[in-house]
Amino acid sequence: MITGHENRIIEDIRIEKIVTRFTQYEYHCNHCGVDDWTTHPELPKEGLFGPVISGILNSLHYKGNIPFERLSQISGNLFDMKI
């Protein structure tokens, strides 16, 4: 005989590394003589990391007071991303 029940909600996150390759091309404008590179809206203007990992590491450093050396270890251990 069932005398009661309980519902439990368990939350977790999935840590999944996503690697995207962007190919950029250098081009020369024959009209104005400027040399430039193609770009893509999702390609960060600088650096090697996307907005999610950058946001996580910035939050850990500035709000969690975690030094850069420890962030480097965390990034390697948790995300398989060497900094």
SVG drawing of the C-alpha trace seen along z (x, -y; Angstrom):
<svg xmlns="http://www.w3.org/2000/svg" viewBox="-2 -55 51 57">
<polyline fill="none" stroke="black" stroke-width="0.4" points="0.0,0.0 1.4,-3.4 1.2,-5.9 2.6,-8.9 4.8,-10.2 7.4,-12.8 8.4,-14.6 12.1,-15.6 13.4,-17.9 17.2,-17.5 19.0,-20.2 22.4,-19.8 24.4,-21.4 26.1,-19.8 29.6,-21.0 30.2,-20.5 33.1,-22.0 32.1,-23.5 34.8,-24.2 34.1,-26.3 36.5,-26.9 36.3,-30.2 38.2,-30.7 39.3,-34.3 40.6,-35.6 42.8,-38.5 41.8,-40.7 43.0,-43.8 40.7,-46.5 41.8,-47.7 39.7,-50.8 41.1,-52.3 44.3,-50.1 43.3,-48.9 44.3,-45.4 41.8,-43.8 40.5,-40.5 37.0,-39.0 35.1,-38.4 32.0,-36.7 29.4,-37.9 30.2,-35.1 34.0,-35.5 35.3,-37.3 37.2,-40.5 40.1,-39.3 41.2,-36.3 40.5,-32.6 37.5,-32.1 33.7,-32.6 31.4,-34.7 30.2,-31.9 33.6,-30.7 34.8,-34.3 31.8,-35.3 32.3,-32.3 36.0,-33.0 35.4,-36.7 32.7,-36.1 34.9,-33.6 37.8,-36.1 36.1,-39.4 33.2,-38.2 34.7,-35.1 38.2,-36.6 39.9,-33.6 43.4,-34.4 44.3,-33.9 46.6,-31.0 43.8,-29.1 41.4,-30.0 43.9,-28.4 43.8,-25.2 40.0,-25.3 39.7,-25.9 42.0,-22.9 40.3,-20.5 36.7,-21.4 36.5,-22.5 39.6,-20.9 40.6,-24.4 44.2,-25.3 44.8,-29.0"/>
</svg>
